[in-house]
């Protein structure tokens, strides 16, 4: 039996304690004056991540393994590799071995399909390969890869039946890359649990006379993802979202250029340029995902004056609740031993995945 002690932080508690664990947490003991004053927090959960360290989900199994290992070293013990809008053949080729690699890579949760059923007039950095809703597309992919989340634009023709079919398949539905109005969102949200993809970005806004997707999210949303890289969304807007949406959770939306030196790369069939902490499409100047990691996200939240418990809530707990995974996102007896050790300045020291220290 392994033991570790320190200041244990969950979304709703902070105490000095000792954890006894193997693959799962066997016992948690409150103690006073533990020798180790480092923080122990739940492993990060990232439900929207395209790539990192030169690797991209859409390049297939080997790339998915390598991008997930890169983010694991930054504390992401549960990751949702994310596609971008493409045709069926290339998407199938990218995901065909996913269920095999999922067995050996314990931080892989499933797949997030970002598109192709989005609005061609709100692409962001996505290629213009959008399609009308196709249940066959999703079902064939589900045969080879565990599809957990799909990002769609609800205003597209045929979406009402499609959303019902996705719900029947137990796939989480998120609105994103969309120009829907409030009423369109509201009608669907009255029937189904809906999440929101990179809140504020690539969606109709909160105009006071023309309420859109953002209005629906802030007024009625229970869960939404948000990028906290200090580039995509302002600190003030993140705090407004936190007040309005109880299940708000941080994502990286990280792409292949994360971890690489400044320069030009290709992402989602677009030529992009990484300069300092920003990635943009060369031709249009549009933001093209992020290069942030979850450990930096956590530090950003602390710098925004969120409490350490709130930072834990935003980087692990709420995301685990959203996907209904009941054994991650908390340091709790019986849960998986997915936790991180941080120093007093919130720098990442150690990463534990199902009880094994993976950063040695």
C-alpha positions, 0 to 999 in steps of 0.5 A: 500500500502506498502513502502520500501526505500533504494539504489535500484539496477538493472542490469543497474542502481543504485539509491536512491529510494522508492518502493510502492508495494503490490503483484506487484510494483506500483510505484518507486520514485527516492529520495535523501538522503533516511533514509535507506541505505540498498541495494534493489535488485531483488530476485534471480532466480535459474534455476538449483537446486536439493535440500537443507536442506536434501530435494531432488527434486526426493523425491517428492512434499513434498521434493520439497516444503521444498527445495524451502522454504530453498532456499527462505530463502536465497533469491531465489524468483524464483526456478527451481527444478531439477531432475537427470538421472533416469528411467521414473517410479521414475521420474514420481513418484517424479513429479506427484504432481508438478502442484498442489504444484506450485499453492501454492508455488509462488517461483516455476517456473517449472522443469528442467530435467537434463537427462536422455538423456545424455552421459553415458561417461560424467555422473559427479555425475549422476547415469548410467541410461541414455536413448536414446531420448524419446519424450513419456518420456517428454510428459508424464512428461509434463502432470503432471509437467511444464517442462521448461528446459531439459539438453541433450547431442546432440551427442547421436543418434536420437537427431536431431529429438528429439531437433526439437520436444522439440523446438516445445514443447517450452522447453528450450534445454541445452547441458550438460553431453556431449562429443560433438564436436564443429561442432555437437553443431554448426549445432544445434545452427544454427537452435535453441536457445541452452543454456549450463548446468553448463558451463565448468563442464561435457562437452568437452572443448576448446582444440585449435585443438579439439574444443568442447562444451565449444568452441561452448558456448564461441564463439556462446552462448547467454545464459549459466548457471555457478556455482559460488561457487569458487570450480567448476569454477575458478574466471578467467574462470567465467570472461572469460565466462562473456565476451563471453556470454552476457546472462551468469547467476549463478545457485547453482546446490545445492543438498540435503546436502546444509545446513547440517553438514559435513558427508556422505549422498546419492545423485543421488543413490551415496554415497557422502561426505560433507566436509567444502564447498565441496561435492564429491562422496565417491568412485570416488572423483567426485564433486557432485553438490554444497552446495552453496545458491544464497545469498552466490553466490551473495557475491562471485561475489562481492568478485570477483570484479564484480560490484553490477549491474553485480552481479544482472545481473548474479543472476536474470536478465539474467536468467529471460530473458532466460526463457522469464519471463517478470515480474521478475528479475528487480525492475520495475513498474508492475513487481512482488514484488520479491526483497531482502534487503541487508546490506552494506556488502551484507548480506541478511536481508529481502526477499519479495515474491510477496509483502510478507516478508517471513523471519519474 
